[in-house]
Amino acid sequence: MKNIFLCFILFLSYNSLFSQQIRSIPHGAQSLMISSDARASGLGDQGVATSPDAYSQHWNPAKYTFLENKSGISVSYTPWLQNLGVEDSFLANLNYYNIIDNRSSWSASFKYFTLGEIDLLNDPRQTPWIAEPNFFTLDGSYSLKLNKNFSMAVSARFISSSLRDPNSSLDSESTNTFAVDISGFFQSDMIAYNNFSGIWRAGFNISNLGPRMKYEDLGRQEYIPTNLKLGSSFDFIFDSLNKLSVNIEFNKLLVPSLSVPVLDNDNNIIGYSQPDVNFMSGIFKSFGDAPDGFSEEIKEVTMGIGLEYTYNDSFALRIGHFGENELKGGRKYITYGTGFSLNEIDLDLSYISSPSKSSTISPLDNTLRFSFTYNFM
């Protein structure tokens, strides 16, 4: 049992806690934003336009129709807050995809996130009760090629958050919601250049379009992290054995900013709060509601860049960087990864390191992550 109530609050309300200082955007269901596989994690936490793999469900399920395998199953495990000595907090992910024909596919995934056992106190004089906060999602997708180079996908997702006291019969601190994703993916034919061949890719994903999560007993509603991903990549194919992929991705939360002034008794602005609007209104507001105007809207965009060198489609080395503006959270970290393929089996590993001068240390800092895939030929 770990007495990590502070970490629990940090996870649930990370952006809210620091919003008055750096105006990051508050939202719930933080686990939806955690990279679910080691390959993407080694490339700067990106995957919307990288080459297709079994974990495309999280990043862009439209990529599945470009896979050559008939189907596949994958599993990943990510320790959480390992640097703080927390041993029972983790994210687990299970994926399955099936290629129906040369134009369509379906896929599904299950994610489970837990913060482990936490001592909670309403009063320091009371005996703490043990809570086990957890979140899980179950989703499915259908992908269709609209032509030989472009496909689109739609996804539906069930989201459940459980914060209730296990010693209580009340269910008032649990909440469920649903969301949908709309994604697209382009992959060119191989193009011959002077000294190498190449493949262009581009992708987008509007994810987690859905209602807010309502914690009625706590008297609050939280936006889920509706998000827009845009990315592109290019493969430098030097010969039949050597390939280098260059990848870039931009992300913007489609959640309202802290834009409503909070006034003191003298009508002086002492901070900002989030507007109380439905999720659709919040999406449109998110493009122009930052207090400092367009310059602050640009600061809400995060960027991931990554390089992947592949030898003989059996061994890969990866490096990436994820960056976020200081005003919006200041997350900055370097990622490293490697991958091995043997017949139908893929094994990927990744590692995250935050620079010493980073204003916000990643909860995954100095954490080794694993992903395993079995492909059915």
ABEGO torsion letter per residue (X at the ends): XBBAAAAAAAAAAAAAAAAAAAGBBBBBGAAAABBABAAAAAAGGBAAABBBBAAAAAABAAAAAABABABBBBBBBBBBGAAAGBAABBBBBBBBBBBABAABBBBBBBBBBBAEBBBBBABAABBBBBBBBBBBBBBBBBBBBABAABBBBBBBBBBBBBABBAABABAAABBBBBBBBBBBBBBBBBBBBAABBBBBBBBBBBBGBBBBBBBAAAGBBBBBBBBBBBBBBBBBBABAABBBBBBBBBBBBBBBBBABBBBBAAGBBAEBBBBBBBAAAAAAAAAAABAAEAAAAAAABBBBBBBBBBBGGABBBBBBBBBBBAAAGGBBBBBBBBBBBBEABBBBBBBBBBBAABABBBAABGBBBBBBBBBBX
